[in-house]
Amino acid sequence: MTLFNVLLFIISILVLIYIVKTVNSDSFFINYAFQWLLVGIITLVAAIKPKWFYNLSDLAGFETPINFILFVCVLFLSYQVISLISIVSVQNKKITKLIQEVSLLKKKMEDD
């Protein structure tokens, strides 16, 4: 293992520990934690068996493994953004409905 692989391994372990601690403290939803745990595990595998990612990038038709990794990262982050936008949209609709209901209740209380 090269120095880079050792550092990547240590960082992956630290990230996994951090995610597990964050989930245990209830400050992170489990479905988001699962996605980041998966990323941490994949990074851990990349640190232990980097040849697998070279083969996978060749199989996918990428010239260099870093292009493949960047492509996968862009896909993952795009998925995260789309998921968060949909959550924000739902929350926005709920907030609008709540404001309307509160306004109607206020109006009703003022009229009485």
C-alpha positions as CSV (number, residue, x, y, z in Angstrom):
1,M,0.0,0.0,0.0
2,T,1.2,3.5,-0.8
3,L,1.1,6.4,1.5
4,F,-1.9,7.7,-0.4
5,N,-3.8,4.5,0.1
6,V,-3.0,4.5,3.9
7,L,-4.2,8.1,4.2
8,L,-7.3,7.3,2.2
9,F,-8.0,4.3,4.4
10,I,-7.6,6.3,7.6
11,I,-9.8,9.1,6.3
12,S,-12.5,6.6,5.2
13,I,-12.5,5.0,8.7
14,L,-12.8,8.5,10.3
15,V,-15.6,9.5,8.0
16,L,-17.5,6.2,8.7
17,I,-17.1,6.7,12.5
18,Y,-18.3,10.3,12.2
19,I,-21.4,9.2,10.3
20,V,-22.2,6.5,12.7
21,K,-21.8,8.9,15.7
22,T,-24.0,11.5,14.0
23,V,-26.7,9.0,13.3
24,N,-26.6,7.8,16.9
25,S,-27.0,11.4,18.2
26,D,-30.2,11.7,16.0
27,S,-28.9,14.8,14.2
28,F,-28.8,12.9,10.8
29,F,-31.6,11.1,9.1
30,I,-30.9,7.5,8.5
31,N,-31.7,7.5,4.8
32,Y,-29.1,10.2,4.2
33,A,-26.6,8.5,6.5
34,F,-27.0,5.3,4.5
35,Q,-26.0,7.1,1.3
36,W,-22.9,8.6,2.9
37,L,-22.1,5.3,4.6
38,L,-22.1,3.7,1.1
39,V,-19.7,6.4,-0.1
40,G,-17.5,5.8,2.9
41,I,-17.5,2.1,2.3
42,I,-16.7,2.5,-1.4
43,T,-13.8,4.9,-0.5
44,L,-12.6,2.2,1.9
45,V,-12.6,-0.4,-0.8
46,A,-10.8,2.0,-3.1
47,A,-8.1,2.4,-0.5
48,I,-7.7,-1.3,0.0
49,K,-8.2,-2.5,-3.6
50,P,-7.4,0.4,-6.0
51,K,-6.9,-2.0,-8.9
52,W,-10.7,-2.6,-8.9
53,F,-11.4,1.0,-9.7
54,Y,-8.8,1.0,-12.5
55,N,-10.6,-2.0,-14.0
56,L,-14.0,-0.5,-13.4
57,S,-13.0,2.8,-15.1
58,D,-11.6,0.8,-18.1
59,L,-14.8,-1.2,-18.3
60,A,-16.9,2.0,-18.3
61,G,-14.7,3.4,-21.1
62,F,-13.0,6.2,-19.2
63,E,-9.5,7.1,-20.1
64,T,-8.2,7.6,-16.6
65,P,-9.7,6.5,-13.2
66,I,-9.9,10.0,-11.9
67,N,-12.3,10.9,-14.7
68,F,-14.5,8.0,-13.7
69,I,-14.4,9.0,-10.0
70,L,-15.3,12.6,-10.9
71,F,-18.2,11.4,-13.1
72,V,-19.5,9.2,-10.3
73,C,-19.2,12.1,-7.8
74,V,-21.1,14.4,-10.1
75,L,-23.8,11.8,-10.5
76,F,-24.0,11.3,-6.7
77,L,-24.1,15.0,-5.9
78,S,-26.7,15.6,-8.6
79,Y,-28.9,13.0,-7.0
80,Q,-28.4,14.6,-3.6
81,V,-29.3,18.0,-5.0
82,I,-32.5,16.7,-6.7
83,S,-33.5,14.9,-3.5
84,L,-33.0,18.0,-1.4
85,I,-34.9,20.2,-3.9
86,S,-37.9,17.8,-3.8
87,I,-37.8,17.9,0.0
88,V,-37.7,21.7,0.0
89,S,-40.6,21.8,-2.4
90,V,-42.7,19.6,-0.2
91,Q,-41.8,21.7,2.8
92,N,-42.6,24.9,1.0
93,K,-46.1,23.6,0.1
94,K,-46.7,22.6,3.7
95,I,-45.5,26.0,5.0
96,T,-47.8,27.8,2.6
97,K,-50.7,25.7,3.6
98,L,-49.9,26.3,7.3
99,I,-49.7,30.0,6.8
100,Q,-53.1,30.0,5.1
101,E,-54.7,28.0,7.8
102,V,-53.2,30.3,10.5
103,S,-54.4,33.4,8.6
104,L,-57.9,32.0,8.4
105,L,-57.9,31.2,12.1
106,K,-56.7,34.7,12.9
107,K,-59.4,36.2,10.7
108,K,-62.1,34.0,12.3
109,M,-60.9,35.0,15.9
110,E,-60.9,38.7,15.0
111,D,-64.4,38.4,13.5
112,D,-65.8,36.8,16.7
